[in-house]
Amino acid sequence: MFSRSAVVIFSVMVVEFFVAAWVVGQVGVATTLLLLLAFAFLGVAVTRWKAAGLLMSTLRTATNPSAESTATIAGPALGLLAGLLIGIPGFVSTAAGLLLLLAPVRSIVEQRLAARATSWSVPFLIRSGPNQRPGPRGRSGEGTIIDVDLVGRDQVHQDQADNSDVDDEADEPQSARPEIG
């Protein structure tokens, strides 16, 4: 009836409410609101800091794609997630974000995500008609399902080099092309 993510989100909201009510009972309403406001500002600061680190890692990976540089994106991305969790009003999400800022916790999460990422596959669906809509579970009655595996960078460049002789016009010098004017 309900999706798993909806149940998880609702459960987190209920837990956040009860923890906030407990904190109000311990320190009072004003202090609780000040704490939530301070955590929101801290979350914004951490998000900005980690977003800059993620941008630098992404640029570094784009200029030098390798397995080592690709793996370094996960750390700043998890740091960005930590900042977002800290910025969300609530004590449980803030605690999760603060834990995610710790290097040992982040490395454990990176390892678990890496283990799951290697088992994921991405099926693509090519539809045979321009107006054809996917059927149940995103599949169409008339189409071809292509299971895509990761292809090495060298293989992609080799395929591009093999196809470069198709475009003869690009190889002609500028002087051989007629001018339009």
C-alpha positions in Angstrom: 0.0 0.0 0.0 2.7 2.5 1.0 6.2 2.6 -0.5 9.1 1.8 1.7 10.5 5.3 1.3 7.3 6.9 2.5 7.2 4.7 5.6 10.9 5.5 6.3 10.2 9.3 5.9 7.1 9.2 8.1 9.0 7.2 10.8 11.9 9.7 10.8 9.4 12.5 11.2 7.7 10.8 14.1 11.1 10.1 15.8 12.2 13.7 15.2 9.0 14.9 16.8 9.4 12.8 19.9 13.1 13.7 20.3 12.3 17.4 20.0 9.5 17.0 22.6 12.0 15.3 24.9 14.6 18.1 24.4 11.9 20.8 25.1 11.1 19.0 28.3 14.8 19.0 29.3 15.9 22.5 28.3 12.8 24.5 27.5 11.2 25.8 24.3 13.5 28.9 23.8 16.7 26.9 24.1 15.4 24.2 21.8 14.5 26.7 19.2 17.9 28.4 19.5 19.6 25.0 19.1 17.6 24.2 16.0 18.4 27.6 14.5 22.1 27.2 15.3 22.1 23.7 13.7 20.4 25.1 10.6 23.1 27.8 10.2 25.8 25.2 10.9 24.3 23.0 8.2 24.3 25.8 5.7 28.0 26.5 6.5 29.0 22.8 6.2 27.0 22.4 3.0 28.8 25.4 1.4 32.2 24.1 2.6 31.6 20.6 1.4 30.0 21.7 -1.9 33.2 23.5 -2.8 35.2 20.4 -2.0 32.8 18.3 -4.1 33.2 20.8 -7.0 37.0 20.6 -6.8 36.9 16.8 -6.7 34.6 16.7 -9.7 36.8 19.0 -11.7 39.9 17.0 -10.8 38.1 13.8 -11.9 36.9 15.4 -15.1 40.5 16.4 -16.0 42.1 13.1 -14.9 39.5 10.3 -14.8 40.9 7.3 -13.0 39.6 4.8 -10.5 41.4 6.6 -7.7 40.0 10.0 -8.5 36.5 8.7 -9.0 36.7 7.2 -5.5 37.6 10.5 -4.0 34.3 12.1 -5.1 32.4 9.9 -2.5 34.0 11.6 0.5 33.0 15.2 -0.4 29.6 14.0 -1.6 29.0 12.3 1.8 30.2 15.5 3.5 27.7 17.5 1.5 25.0 15.0 2.6 26.2 15.6 6.2 25.7 19.3 5.8 22.2 18.8 4.4 21.4 16.5 7.3 22.7 19.0 9.8 20.7 21.8 8.2 17.4 19.9 8.4 15.5 21.0 11.5 15.6 18.1 14.0 18.0 16.5 16.4 18.2 13.0 15.0 19.1 14.3 11.5 21.6 16.7 13.0 23.2 13.8 14.9 23.3 11.7 11.8 25.0 14.6 9.9 27.5 15.2 12.6 28.4 11.5 12.7 28.8 11.5 8.9 31.3 14.3 9.3 33.6 11.9 11.2 36.2 10.3 8.9 35.8 6.7 10.3 32.0 6.8 9.9 32.3 8.3 6.4 34.8 5.6 5.3 32.5 2.8 6.5 29.6 4.4 4.6 31.8 4.8 1.5 32.8 1.1 1.7 29.2 0.0 2.0 28.1 2.2 -0.9 30.9 1.0 -3.1 30.0 -2.6 -2.4 26.4 -1.9 -3.4 27.3 0.2 -6.4 29.3 -2.7 -8.0 26.1 -4.9 -7.9 23.9 -2.3 -9.5 23.0 -2.6 -13.2 21.2 -0.1 -15.3 18.8 -1.4 -17.9 17.8 0.9 -20.7 14.7 0.7 -22.8 14.7 1.6 -26.4 11.1 2.3 -27.6 10.2 1.4 -31.1 7.8 4.3 -31.7 8.0 8.1 -31.0 4.8 8.2 -29.0 5.0 4.9 -27.3 4.6 5.1 -23.5 6.2 2.6 -21.1 3.8 0.0 -19.7 3.8 -1.4 -16.1 7.1 -1.1 -14.3 8.5 1.2 -16.9 8.5 -1.4 -19.7 6.9 -1.2 -23.0 5.4 -4.0 -24.9 7.4 -3.4 -28.0 11.0 -2.5 -27.3 14.4 -3.8 -26.7 16.0 -3.9 -23.3 19.7 -3.3 -23.3 21.7 -4.2 -20.2 24.5 -1.7 -20.1 27.9 -2.7 -18.5 30.5 -0.1 -17.7 32.9 0.2 -20.6 36.5 1.2 -20.1 37.6 4.6 -21.1 40.1 3.2 -23.6 37.4 1.2 -25.3 35.2 4.3 -25.7 38.1 6.3 -27.2 38.9 3.4 -29.5 35.3 3.3 -30.7 35.4 7.1 -31.3 38.6 6.7 -33.3 37.1 3.9 -35.4 34.1 6.1 -36.2 36.1 9.3 -37.0 36.5 8.3 -40.7 32.8 8.5 -41.2 32.8 12.3 -41.2 34.9 13.1 -44.3 33.8 16.7 -44.3 35.4 17.4 -41.0 38.8 16.2 -42.4 38.7 18.6 -45.4 40.8 21.8 -45.1 38.9 25.1 -44.8 40.1 26.2 -48.2 38.4 23.2 -49.9 35.0 24.1 -48.5 32.8 26.5 -50.6 32.1 29.8 -48.9 28.6 30.8 -48.3 28.0 34.4 -48.4 
